Amino acid sequence: FGTIVWILVASTGVPLPVLQGWVMFVAVTAWFLSIVFLSVFLFGYANRIAVNWNQADFLFHGATFVFYFGAFLLQAATTSLHHFPRNFNSTTQETILSGREYNISIAASV
């Protein structure tokens, strides 16, 4: 799911880099740590490392939930700004997100 969010956010024009930068950071970091976590179990390192893996798994998924929830709020905030004009002093009515980017941003929020 992190890869899907990563692709969807990257495919938009990223009109608000501060908000969507955090979303990308969370998606990429969670994806990378999930691959590392999977590799530890796949290659048998879990048997060699004396760690309570149930607790480590609980903490990992709890932290991931908190970070993804924050990223969801920021992505939803970016999506909700769809109708605001890009340049406040401009006479043209160019919105922050185009129609296509708006739809992609909704998919990334979900």
C-alpha positions in Angstrom: 0.0 0.0 0.0 2.9 2.3 0.7 4.1 1.8 -2.9 0.7 2.7 -4.2 0.6 5.9 -2.2 4.1 6.7 -3.3 3.2 6.3 -7.0 0.0 8.3 -6.6 1.5 11.2 -4.8 4.5 11.3 -7.2 2.2 11.3 -10.2 0.6 14.6 -9.2 2.3 18.0 -9.7 3.0 18.2 -5.9 1.6 21.7 -5.5 2.2 21.9 -1.8 5.7 20.3 -1.2 5.6 20.8 2.6 2.5 18.7 3.0 3.0 16.1 0.4 6.7 15.8 1.2 5.8 14.3 4.6 3.3 12.0 2.8 6.1 10.8 0.5 8.5 10.4 3.4 6.1 8.3 5.4 5.2 6.1 2.3 8.9 5.5 1.3 10.1 5.0 4.9 7.3 2.6 5.7 7.8 0.7 2.5 11.6 0.4 3.1 11.2 -0.7 6.7 8.5 -3.3 5.7 11.0 -4.8 3.2 13.7 -4.9 5.9 11.3 -6.5 8.3 10.2 -9.1 5.7 13.9 -9.8 4.9 14.7 -10.4 8.5 12.1 -13.2 8.7 12.6 -14.5 5.2 16.4 -15.1 5.6 16.1 -16.5 9.1 17.7 -13.7 11.0 14.8 -13.6 13.4 16.0 -16.9 15.0 19.5 -15.4 15.5 18.5 -12.1 17.0 17.2 -12.2 20.6 14.3 -9.8 20.3 10.7 -10.2 21.3 9.4 -10.2 17.7 5.7 -9.9 18.7 6.4 -6.7 20.6 8.6 -5.4 17.7 5.9 -6.2 15.2 3.3 -4.4 17.4 5.5 -1.3 17.9 6.3 -1.2 14.1 2.7 -1.4 13.1 1.6 1.0 15.8 4.1 3.6 14.7 3.3 3.0 11.1 -0.4 3.6 11.8 0.3 6.9 13.6 2.6 8.2 10.8 0.2 7.0 8.0 -2.8 8.6 9.8 -0.9 11.9 10.0 0.0 11.5 6.3 -3.6 10.9 5.5 -4.7 14.1 7.2 -2.1 16.1 5.3 -3.0 14.5 2.0 -6.7 15.1 2.7 -5.9 18.7 3.5 -4.1 19.1 0.2 -7.0 17.5 -1.6 -9.5 19.8 0.1 -7.6 22.9 -1.3 -8.6 21.9 -4.8 -10.8 24.9 -5.5 -8.5 27.6 -4.2 -6.7 29.6 -6.9 -3.0 29.0 -7.5 -2.0 32.6 -7.8 -4.1 35.0 -5.6 -3.1 38.1 -7.7 -3.7 36.5 -11.1 -6.7 37.2 -13.2 -6.8 33.6 -14.5 -8.7 31.0 -12.5 -6.0 28.3 -12.3 -6.6 25.9 -9.4 -4.0 24.3 -7.1 -4.9 20.8 -8.4 -6.2 20.1 -11.9 -9.1 17.7 -12.3 -6.8 14.7 -13.0 -4.5 15.6 -10.1 -7.6 16.0 -7.8 -8.8 12.5 -8.7 -5.3 11.1 -8.1 -5.0 12.9 -4.8 -8.4 11.5 -3.7 -7.1 8.0 -4.5 -3.9 8.7 -2.5 -5.9 9.9 0.5 -8.1 6.7 0.5 
